[in-house]
Amino acid sequence: QVQLVESGGGSVQPGGSLRLSCTTSGFTFAVYAIGWFRQAPGKEREELLCIDSGHGNAVAANSVAGRFTVSRDNGKNTAYLQMNSLKPEDTAVYYCALYYSSTFDCELTRSRYGYWGQGTQVTVSS
């Protein structure tokens, strides 16, 4: 059974940092691309970043490029989202998701992702 569990969310002041983790089980982590998404109240789910299955190639949306980075540790079956210079508009529920991929890239197309975690809340406020 595929399971994804996000953790590391919480409250932080503007300009602060958080690192989210996506711990997975029930499948061969190293052959899946990982994506990070977020959804703010009243808004659609937004694509943020993705990383390919095993070569470290990542894609970032313009809204977070230069502030957020994605990484993964295939030995720990875990992906990470490092968020720096956080802004109030980054407040949202953050999700990790994955899809099977044997290519050296990843896609930020939400519909590609077949497995999703339950999300973790991030609140940026002074």
N, C-alpha and C positions, 0 to 999 in steps of 0.2 A: 504494500500500500504506500503510495507516494505521499509524503508529508513534508510540508514547508512551514517553518515556524520563524516569524520575525521577532526580534527582540532589540532592545537598546533605545527604544523611544522614550520620550519624556518631555519635560519642559526646559527651555533654555532661553537665555536672553538674546536679543539681537546681537549679531556679531559672534556668537558662540558657535560651538561645534558639537556634533554628535556622530557616533558611529553605530549604524544599524547592522545587525547580523541576520542572516537567513540560514538557519540550520535545517538540513534536509535529511531524509531517510527514505528507504524503500525503493531505491532505483540506483543506477550507475551514474552518479553525479557528473563524472568527467565527460560524458557525451551529451550533456545538455547545456544549451545557452541559458544564461540567467538575465532577467530583466528586473529593473526596479521602476515602480510606478507610484503615483500618489493620487489621492482624491480628497479635495477640500469640500466642505459642506456646500451643497447646491451646485457643484461643478462636476464635469465629467472626469473620469479617470485620465490622468496625464502620464504620458511616457517620459521617463527621465534618462535612464542609461541602461545599457546592456553590455554583457561581456560574453565572448564566445566560449566554446566548451573547454578549450585547453591551451590556447595560444596567447591569451592575454589581450586580444584585440577588443577594443571597447568603442562604443558609440555613445555620445552624450547629446541630449537635446540642448538647444541654444539657451533655454531658460536656466540651466544649471551648469553648463560648461564653464570650467575654470573654478567652480566652487565645490562641486560634488565629484567624487571619483568612485569607481566600482572596482572591486577586486574579488578574487576567489582563492580558496585553498582546497584543492581537490582532495588532499589527504584528510581533511577534516569535514568534507562534504558541506562546506559553508561558504557563503558569499557575503560580501560586506559592502556597505554604502557609507562612505566617509563624507560627511556634510560639514562644510566650513562656511564662515561668513553668513550664518543663517539670518534670514529676514522674516518679518512677520508673515509675509505672503507665502512662506514655505510651510506654514501651519497646515497640516493635512494628516490623513491616515496613509502610511507608507506600506506598500506591498512588494513582495518579491514574487517572481513567477518564472517559469521555465518552459522550454520546448526542446525536443530532441533535435540535435544538429551535429552533422559531421563536417561542416564547413569551417573555414577559418575566419568567420565573421558572425555577426549577430544582427538581428533586426529589431527595431523599436516598434514594430507593428503589433499592437495589443492583441489582435486576433490570432497571432501566431502562437500565443502562450496558452498551453492547455492545463497547466497546473498552477495554482495560486495559494499563497499563504493567507492567513486570516487578517493580517495587517497589524501595524503598531502605530500608535498616535504620537505625533511630533507637534509640539506647541511652542511657537516662538513669540515671546511676549516679554515686555519690560514690566 
